[in-house]
């Protein structure tokens, strides 16, 4: 009887863990492409020329919403690493009268992005520009936590 009870508890725990991992994968499938677009934008790789500043700000808002909604599903270290990446890339939380800004230069984007609009210049904080290498390092750290939390 005792063995049967322990076996049932272990099975229940395994099923719960499996559901948690499945949900984490679902969240990652939604967040992964958005995070990759942000990486591309800051590192001038991939589809960066196709990403307008308003698109990047919208991606950040969507990611922030996803991570806030699903905070309970992931480790504290992963949430902290996500926040570190966003703080590296964006000026945020500066008060209700101030818009978030992208920590990047806009001149190369202005020159290379088809359909560039000068109204996008205020989206940038050129005083706190971040290097793409640092963004890539934090991105890789975040992916490592996703892999760990998904048990890959």
HUTANOR-V230486 format. One record per helix or strand. SS is the DSSP state (2 for helix, 1 for strand). FROM is the first residue (numbers start at 1). TO is the last residue. Records with the same first field share a line. If there is no record, write none. Layout:
SS=FROM-TO + FROM-TO
This chain:
2=2-43 + 48-50 + 53-69 + 71-73 + 76-89 + 107-112 + 118-123 + 132-150
1=90-91 + 101-102 + 124-124
